[in-house]
Each structure stands twice: as C-alpha cells, then as structure tokens.
Amino acid sequence: MGIIVVDQSPELFWFVSNALINEEVSLKQIQGIETAERIILQELPSIVILNGDDKGPLTDIFINKMRNHVFARHTMFIVFTSNTSNEFKSSLLMAGATQIFYRGPNFGPSLKFFSNFIKWCLTFKNPNPVLFEYKPSKFDSDAKFTSYGRIGWVSSSHCLIETNVSLNPNDVVECHNSLFSELKISDLKLECIEKNKVGRYYQYSNSILCKILTSDPEKDSKKLSAWIKNNLDISKEKPIKLVYFEDAAAYRDVIKKIIKTNKRYCARGYDHINDISDVLTSQIPHLVLVNRNLIDNDRAAFDKIKKFLKENFCYCVTYSTKENEDVEKYKKDFDFAMHVPATIDIDLLESMIKKLEEKIPRDSHEQEEKVYFNKLSAYSRMSLHADAKITEIAISGAGITLPFELTSFSACEISSPTFKHAKIDYKQFFRSFSNKTSVSGVYHQMIFMGQTVKDNQLVKEAIENITLIGFDKWLSDEKKD
C-alpha cells in the first residue's frame, strides 16, 4: 500500500506526512504530472494525492485518463485545490476523483479527518464507518439523487449500463443521456433486467442490462433503430474480455502493447492474485493470463480459480518470464489451465481469441442491432436520477434514504431546498460509506465531498440551531427569513 503525492512544491507532501506520521504506509513525492503518470503505472499505488492548482495538464482530464487505464483504474485519486466552484467539483467527480479537499490561507482539512479518510480508503473492501465522527441531527427533507455512469451499448429496446448504483431486476431509475436528448426522446427510464452478468469495463461497480422505457415506446424505438442503422460504423464492440495478472511493470507494458495490436480485446490488469476469485467473479472474463511467478508466490490463491473456470466460459493461460522453466509440474498440479513454456506472444493470443470468438455464448438480445460506444464518446456518458429522502445531517455528512443500494465509496449529488435553509448550496456532493436496508428503502450514511470551511461552519450552525429549537421550528423560522 503506497501513496504518491503530486505537487510542484513541498507543502502538500509535508501536510500528508504529518497527518500519516503514525501510519505504516510508504509516501513518495513527484513534482510533475507527466512523471507521475509513468511512476503510477510502474508502482500502482493505492492512493494518488494531487495538487489541483498546479500548472500543467488539467487535473480532471488526468484522473479520467488514469482511471480508464487497465491498471490505474484501481487507484484512488484525492485532489487538494483552492477552486471551490461546483463546475470543477462536478468535473472531478465524473472523472473519478475519490475526494476533494479545499485549502487556502488559514483553512484546510484537519490532520485527524484527513488521516481517518486515508485509513478508510486503504481498507475499501471492509471500510470502517466508525473512523468518521458521525454525530447526526434530524434533517427531514425531500431530495433528488444524481449519480453517473456509462452506457456500453444501446439497441432500439435495451442498453447495457455501468454504474455504482446497485439495481436489482425490475428496479426502475430515471436516466439522462445526450443521445436520447438529441433524438428528442423524453421521460427516459431504465428497468433492470440482469445485474453483473457480463463483467465490468470501466471504473464502476455494476454492469446492468436494462430495458429502455420512454413515454412513447413505439415511436422512440423507431427513432433509436434508425439512428443505430445510420451509425453502425462508429460501433466499438470488444467482444472478448481479458484479465491478466503480472507483477513486473516492464512486462505489463509488453502485454499491453500486444493487446493493443488488436482492438477486439477489452483488458484489465492486476499486479497480484491475492483476491483472484473476487476479481474473476466481478469481471467475468473470457480469457485469463497469469505469470507463473505469481502462482509460485501463492499457489493456493491460484487454485481457487478452478471453480470459476468450471462455471463460466473462460480459458486460463499461464506463462513465464524465466528461461527454460519446467512446466510439467504446473500441468500436473493445475490441469484446469493451459501452461505455455515461455512468454505470451501475439500469435498465441490471436489463436486463443479466435477460438473464443467461435464459441463465445451470445446473450438473448444478440439479434438486435447495437452500437457499442467508445469510452471517449459523449454518448457513453449518462446520469441516473431518483427521488431521495434526507433523514439527518452531521458536520461530516448526511443520512439519505434511496430506493436502491449504493456500493461503498460511491459518489453522488444530492439536491434539496432544505440545504438552502442551512445557507449552503442546494446541491451537495457526497460519498457513501455505510448502508442498511430499512422499511422505507436503503439508508445510506455519506460524507461530504469537497466541503469548504465556510460550508462546514454553516452546517455546524444549522445543527446547533436544530438541536436548540427542534427541526420543525428551525425550518419554519428559516422559511420566514
């Protein structure tokens, strides 16, 4: 677990060092984003902390680029900035920033809160909500929820989306997307058909097959069908999902170059096999490549993938970067995989892909014409919306009830007129850190994402007044003002 601080001056590194002085975590400072990109891809740190005010490439563009890389999409990016605009905050959120901290003369996050936030990020599989001093007060208010995601492909009746919202079959959610707006298709809603059946390609937690619901289904289906027929040439289908495990940065680059010679593969890479079962279950690949050096370090972990290979249409190939390695012991101990004596080359990869393409099972909607969007396409962007209920507020965050569950670390926007009564902006950004099912929906505890010192003070004052006179009296007094 490592942390890289990217800042042209030493102040941010000093702050991070002081906050984490009692934590056993390696820290490194890099002065330029261009150098940072190379080192991040070599070392794969758990967290990258950026000075968003540095001159050079825009921070949101850099984060978006790194989060779409086959390896760095697992890295969390934290931004320190003096730019408190909602536009900048929103652009960082959509790019995949984990948190935004504001700093300037006489203000910035406390060492304790920052330290606890980092500890929370470093334990993302089992985040501990007790790390945050969450002392809520009643804040009963209707609200609107917004989250972001991607559309992988669209047909005249269905689409595949990727999002941090955890929809279950038959759940319906509002959706906004530039293609549907361009075609003047209104009242767009998506109904979940299946969840996590095809693996994930972006940085989002869930891949969901959805039925498209609109106010005029017959007319809108014809619009979509016509658009699809006229735009099949922009389709970027990558039918083969590949996952590879390689701990050597130099050979990761070799595999990446091999994969890039053919655009049919959609790849993700990992530098260890500690949680290989979880990775395969979430990604659902068709082809798995593993360096046997990783197997030697943890043979028990590798043996766990046998179950996945039995239950899914997937091939596993192991290779070696060592010379003259004897593969017979691997063939004997791990007969469920194919073991090649040397490294992966383009001819071997092409032969495996050809076999996969001939045998790959097609989904039930394969007869429909589709357009697969490139990740850089504006049409791939989407936002999901739902009614929400704010039940409480704390200095560090808020309690919010939704009709569905969000995965841990999910970022979202919550807008509510009651925020204005607290004299803060009606739209607030949050990150989910805990949830539980209740009678009225799924209750989430969230921390503010990108709160200024002024906002924190206004929230504190609102809580003090609510505690003193009660929420209903506070709300009615505020309305009179």
C-alpha positions in Angstrom: 0.0 0.0 0.0 1.7 3.2 -1.2 0.7 6.8 -1.6 2.1 9.2 -4.2 1.8 13.0 -3.7 2.0 15.0 -6.9 2.8 18.6 -6.2 5.4 21.1 -7.6 6.1 22.5 -4.1 6.7 20.6 -0.8 3.8 21.9 1.3 1.2 19.2 0.4 3.7 16.4 1.0 4.5 17.9 4.4 0.9 18.0 5.3 0.3 14.4 4.2 3.5 13.2 6.0 2.4 14.9 9.3 -1.2 13.5 9.0 0.1 10.0 8.5 3.1 10.1 10.8 1.8 7.2 12.9 0.7 5.0 9.9 2.8 2.4 8.3 2.4 3.5 4.7 5.1 4.4 2.1 5.0 8.0 0.8 6.6 9.5 -2.3 6.5 13.0 -3.8 6.5 13.6 -7.5 6.7 17.2 -8.9 5.1 16.8 -12.3 2.0 15.0 -13.7 3.9 13.8 -16.7 6.5 12.0 -14.5 3.7 10.9 -12.1 1.9 9.0 -14.9 4.9 6.8 -15.6 5.6 6.1 -11.9 1.9 5.4 -11.1 1.8 2.8 -13.8 5.0 1.2 -12.6 4.3 1.2 -8.9 0.4 1.1 -8.8 0.0 3.0 -5.6 -3.2 2.7 -3.6 -3.7 6.4 -3.5 -2.5 9.4 -5.5 -2.9 12.9 -3.9 -2.8 15.7 -6.4 -2.4 19.5 -6.2 -5.3 20.6 -8.4 -3.9 24.1 -8.6 -0.6 23.1 -10.2 0.1 24.4 -13.7 0.1 21.7 -16.5 -2.5 19.1 -17.7 -5.9 19.7 -16.2 -6.5 17.5 -13.1 -9.9 16.1 -14.1 -8.5 15.1 -17.6 -5.5 13.4 -16.0 -7.7 11.5 -13.5 -10.1 10.4 -16.2 -7.2 9.2 -18.3 -5.6 7.2 -15.5 -8.9 5.8 -14.2 -9.5 4.3 -17.7 -6.1 2.7 -17.8 -6.2 -1.1 -17.4 -4.2 -0.9 -14.2 -4.6 2.5 -12.6 -8.4 2.4 -12.5 -7.9 0.6 -9.1 -6.0 3.7 -7.8 -7.9 6.3 -5.7 -7.2 10.0 -6.6 -7.6 12.7 -4.0 -7.4 16.4 -5.0 -6.4 19.4 -3.0 -7.5 22.7 -4.6 -8.5 26.2 -3.9 -11.1 26.1 -6.7 -14.4 25.8 -4.9 -16.7 26.0 -8.0 -19.4 23.4 -8.4 -18.4 23.0 -12.1 -14.8 22.0 -11.1 -16.1 19.7 -8.3 -18.6 18.1 -10.7 -15.9 17.5 -13.4 -13.6 15.9 -10.8 -16.5 13.7 -9.6 -17.3 12.5 -13.2 -13.6 11.9 -13.9 -13.4 9.5 -10.9 -11.9 11.6 -8.1 -12.3 9.9 -4.7 -12.3 13.1 -2.6 -11.8 16.8 -2.9 -10.2 18.8 -0.1 -10.1 22.6 -0.2 -7.1 24.6 1.1 -6.0 28.2 1.3 -4.9 30.8 3.8 -6.0 29.6 7.3 -8.2 26.7 6.1 -7.9 23.1 5.0 -8.9 19.7 6.4 -7.8 18.8 9.9 -5.0 16.3 10.2 -7.3 13.9 12.1 -10.1 13.9 9.5 -7.6 13.5 6.6 -5.8 10.7 8.4 -9.1 8.8 9.1 -10.2 9.3 5.5 -6.9 7.8 4.2 -7.3 4.8 6.5 -10.8 4.4 5.2 -9.6 4.4 1.6 -6.9 1.9 2.4 -9.5 -0.6 3.7 -12.0 -0.2 0.9 -13.1 -3.9 1.0 -14.2 -3.6 4.6 -14.4 0.2 5.2 -14.9 1.1 8.9 -17.6 3.8 9.2 -16.5 4.4 12.9 -13.5 6.2 11.5 -15.7 9.2 10.9 -17.1 11.3 13.8 -20.7 11.0 12.5 -23.0 12.6 15.1 -26.2 13.4 13.2 -29.2 15.6 13.9 -32.7 15.3 12.4 -32.9 16.9 8.9 -36.1 15.6 7.4 -36.3 16.7 3.7 -37.2 15.5 0.3 -34.3 15.5 -2.1 -33.1 14.4 -5.6 -30.3 11.9 -6.2 -27.9 12.0 -9.1 -25.1 9.6 -9.9 -23.0 9.0 -13.0 -22.1 6.0 -15.2 -21.5 4.8 -18.7 -23.6 3.3 -21.5 -21.7 0.4 -23.0 -24.1 -0.3 -25.9 -27.6 0.6 -27.0 -30.2 -1.1 -29.1 -33.7 0.0 -30.0 -35.1 -1.6 -26.9 -32.2 -2.3 -24.4 -28.9 -0.9 -23.2 -26.0 -2.0 -21.1 -25.0 0.5 -18.4 -22.2 0.6 -15.9 -22.7 2.4 -12.6 -22.2 2.4 -8.9 -25.9 2.2 -8.3 -26.8 -1.4 -7.3 -30.1 -2.0 -9.2 -31.9 -5.4 -9.0 -34.2 -7.0 -11.5 -37.4 -4.9 -12.1 -35.9 -1.8 -10.4 -36.6 1.3 -12.5 -34.4 4.5 -12.5 -34.6 7.8 -14.4 -31.7 8.4 -16.9 -30.3 11.3 -18.8 -28.1 10.8 -21.8 -27.1 13.1 -24.7 -28.1 10.6 -27.4 -31.7 10.4 -26.1 -31.8 14.2 -25.8 -30.5 14.6 -29.3 -33.3 12.3 -30.6 -35.9 14.1 -28.5 -36.7 11.0 -26.5 -38.3 12.2 -23.3 -39.0 10.7 -19.9 -36.2 8.1 -20.2 -36.2 5.4 -17.6 -34.3 2.2 -17.4 -35.6 -1.1 -16.0 -33.0 -3.5 -14.7 -33.1 -7.0 -16.4 -29.9 -8.5 -15.1 -27.0 -7.3 -13.0 -23.3 -8.1 -13.3 -23.8 -10.8 -16.0 -21.2 -9.6 -18.4 -18.3 -8.2 -16.4 -17.2 -4.6 -16.0 -15.2 -2.5 -18.3 -15.0 0.9 -16.6 -14.4 2.1 -13.1 -18.0 1.4 -11.9 -19.1 -1.3 -9.6 -22.1 -2.8 -11.5 -22.8 -3.8 -15.1 -26.5 -3.9 -15.7 -28.6 -5.0 -18.7 -31.6 -2.6 -18.9 -34.9 -2.3 -20.8 -35.5 1.2 -22.2 -38.7 2.8 -21.0 -40.0 6.0 -22.6 -43.2 8.0 -22.8 -43.8 6.8 -26.5 -42.2 3.3 -26.8 -43.2 2.6 -30.4 -42.1 6.0 -31.8 -39.0 6.2 -29.7 -37.9 2.6 -30.7 -38.1 3.6 -34.3 -36.0 6.7 -33.7 -33.3 4.6 -32.0 -33.4 1.9 -34.7 -33.0 4.5 -37.4 -30.1 6.1 -35.6 -28.4 2.8 -35.0 -28.6 1.8 -38.6 -27.1 5.1 -39.7 -24.3 4.9 -37.1 -23.1 1.3 -37.1 -19.7 2.5 -38.4 -19.0 4.2 -35.0 -19.6 1.0 -33.1 -16.6 -0.1 -30.9 -17.6 -3.6 -29.9 -14.9 -5.5 -28.0 -16.5 -8.9 -27.5 -13.6 -10.6 -25.7 -12.9 -9.6 -22.1 -9.3 -10.3 -21.0 -7.9 -10.1 -17.5 -4.1 -10.5 -16.9 -2.0 -10.8 -13.8 1.6 -9.5 -14.0 3.7 -8.1 -11.2 6.6 -6.8 -13.3 6.0 -3.3 -14.7 8.2 -3.8 -17.7 6.4 -7.0 -18.9 3.0 -5.3 -18.2 3.9 -2.9 -20.9 4.8 -5.7 -23.2 1.4 -7.4 -22.7 -0.3 -4.1 -23.1 1.4 -3.5 -26.5 0.4 -7.0 -27.6 -3.2 -6.4 -26.7 -3.3 -3.0 -28.4 -2.3 -4.6 -31.7 -5.9 -5.7 -32.0 -8.8 -3.6 -30.7 -11.1 -6.5 -30.1 -9.9 -7.1 -26.6 -11.1 -5.3 -23.6 -8.5 -5.8 -20.9 -7.9 -5.3 -17.2 -4.7 -5.9 -15.4 -3.7 -6.7 -11.8 -0.3 -6.9 -10.1 -1.2 -9.8 -7.7 -3.5 -12.8 -7.4 -4.4 -12.4 -3.7 -8.0 -11.9 -4.4 -8.1 -13.6 -7.9 -11.5 -15.2 -7.2 -13.2 -11.9 -6.4 -11.6 -10.3 -9.5 -12.8 -13.0 -11.8 -16.3 -13.1 -10.3 -16.7 -9.3 -10.8 -15.0 -9.1 -14.2 -16.3 -12.3 -15.7 -13.6 -12.6 -18.4 -13.3 -14.9 -21.3 -9.5 -15.2 -21.1 -7.2 -15.1 -18.1 -3.4 -14.7 -18.4 -1.2 -15.3 -15.3 2.6 -15.0 -14.8 3.6 -18.2 -13.0 5.9 -16.2 -10.8 2.7 -15.0 -9.0 1.5 -18.6 -8.8 4.7 -19.7 -7.1 4.2 -16.9 -4.5 0.6 -18.1 -3.8 -0.4 -21.4 -5.2 -3.5 -21.7 -3.0 -4.9 -18.5 -4.4 -4.4 -19.6 -8.0 -6.1 -23.0 -7.3 -9.2 -21.1 -6.3 -10.0 -20.1 -9.9 -10.8 -23.8 -10.8 -14.4 -23.2 -9.6 -14.8 -20.1 -11.8 -13.5 -21.9 -14.9 -16.0 -24.7 -14.4 -18.9 -22.3 -14.1 -18.0 -19.8 -16.8 -17.0 -19.8 -20.4 -13.3 -18.9 -19.8 -9.8 -20.1 -20.7 -6.8 -19.7 -18.4 -3.2 -19.5 -19.8 -0.1 -19.3 -17.6 3.2 -18.1 -18.9 6.8 -17.4 -17.6 9.3 -14.7 -18.0 12.0 -17.1 -16.8 14.2 -19.0 -19.2 13.9 -22.8 -19.6 11.3 -23.3 -16.9 9.8 -26.7 -16.5 6.1 -26.5 -17.0 5.3 -30.2 -16.3 4.7 -29.6 -12.5 2.2 -26.9 -13.4 0.4 -29.1 -15.8 0.1 -31.8 -13.1 -0.9 -29.5 -10.2 -3.2 -27.2 -12.2 -4.7 -29.2 -15.0 -7.6 -26.8 -15.5 -5.3 -24.3 -17.2 -3.1 -24.2 -20.3 0.6 -23.7 -19.4 2.9 -22.3 -22.1 6.7 -22.7 -21.6 7.7 -19.1 -22.4 6.1 -15.6 -22.6 2.9 -14.6 -24.3 3.2 -13.6 -28.0 0.8 -12.2 -30.5 0.4 -15.4 -32.4 -0.6 -17.3 -29.2 -3.0 -14.6 -28.2 -4.6 -14.4 -31.6 -5.2 -18.2 -31.7 -6.8 -18.1 -28.3 -9.0 -15.2 -29.3 -10.1 -16.9 -32.5 -11.2 -20.0 -30.5 -13.1 -17.8 -28.1 -14.9 -15.8 -30.8 -16.1 -19.0 -32.4 -17.5 -20.4 -29.2 -18.5 -17.4 -27.1 -22.1 -17.6 -26.0 -24.3 -14.8 -27.2 -27.0 -13.1 -25.0 -30.7 -13.3 -25.7 -30.7 -9.8 -27.2 -28.0 -10.6 -29.8 -30.5 -10.5 -32.7 -30.9 -6.7 -32.1 -28.6 -4.3 -33.9 -26.5 -2.4 -31.4 -24.0 0.4 -31.3 -21.1 0.0 -28.8 -19.8 3.3 -27.6 -16.1 4.2 -27.3 -15.3 5.3 -23.7 -14.4 8.7 -25.1 -17.7 9.2 -26.8 -20.1 11.8 -25.3 -22.9 9.3 -25.9 -21.3 6.9 -23.4 -21.9 9.3 -20.6 -25.1 9.1 -18.6 -26.5 10.2 -15.3 -29.1 8.3 -13.1 -31.7 10.1 -11.0 -34.1 9.2 -8.3 -36.2 10.7 -5.5 -34.4 10.6 -2.2 -35.1 11.4 1.5 -32.6 13.2 3.7 -33.2 12.0 7.3 -30.3 13.5 9.2 -27.3 15.8 8.8 -23.9 15.8 10.6 -20.9 18.1 10.3 -19.1 15.4 8.3 -22.1 14.3 6.1 -25.7 13.2 6.0 -28.1 10.3 6.2 -30.0 9.6 3.0 -32.6 7.0 2.1 -32.8 5.8 -1.5 -34.9 3.2 -3.3 -31.8 1.2 -4.0 -28.3 0.5 -2.6 -25.1 2.2 -3.5 -21.8 0.4 -3.3 -19.3 1.6 -0.8 -17.2 4.6 -1.9 -20.0 5.6 -4.4 -20.0 9.3 -5.2 -23.3 11.2 -5.9 -25.0 14.6 -5.9 -28.0 15.3 -3.6 -30.0 18.4 -4.2 -32.6 19.7 -1.7 -34.2 23.1 -1.0 -33.6 22.4 2.7 -29.9 22.7 2.2 -30.6 26.3 1.2 -32.3 26.8 4.6 -28.9 25.9 6.1 -27.5 28.6 3.8 -25.4 26.1 1.9 -25.7 25.4 -1.8 -28.9 23.4 -2.6 -26.7 20.8 -4.4 -24.2 18.8 -2.3 -21.7 16.1 -3.3 -21.4 13.0 -1.1 -19.5 9.7 -0.9 -21.3 6.7 0.6 -19.5 4.9 3.5 -22.2 2.8 5.0 -25.7 1.5 4.2 -28.5 -0.7 5.6 -31.9 -1.7 4.4 -34.9 -0.1 6.1 -38.7 -0.3 5.7 -38.7 2.9 3.6 -35.8 2.0 1.3 -32.0 1.7 1.7 -30.5 4.1 4.3 -27.0 5.4 3.5 -24.5 7.3 5.6 -22.5 9.7 3.5 -19.6 12.1 3.9 -19.5 15.5 2.2 -17.3 15.5 -0.9 -15.5 18.8 -1.3 -16.8 20.9 1.6 -15.3 24.3 2.2 -14.6 25.7 5.7 -17.5 28.1 5.3 -19.8 25.3 4.4 -18.7 23.3 7.4 -19.3 26.3 9.7 -22.8 26.8 8.2 -23.7 23.1 8.7 -22.4 23.3 12.3 -24.6 26.4 12.9 -27.6 24.7 11.5 -27.1 21.6 13.7 -26.7 23.8 16.8 -30.0 25.6 16.0 -31.9 22.4 15.2 -30.6 20.9 18.5 -31.7 24.1 20.3 -35.2 24.7 18.9 -36.0 21.4 17.0 -36.0 20.8 13.3 -39.6 21.8 12.6 -39.3 25.1 14.4 -35.9 25.8 12.7 -37.3 25.0 9.3 -40.4 27.3 9.7 -38.2 30.1 11.1 -35.8 29.8 8.1 -38.7 29.9 5.7 -39.9 33.1 7.2 -36.5 34.6 6.6 
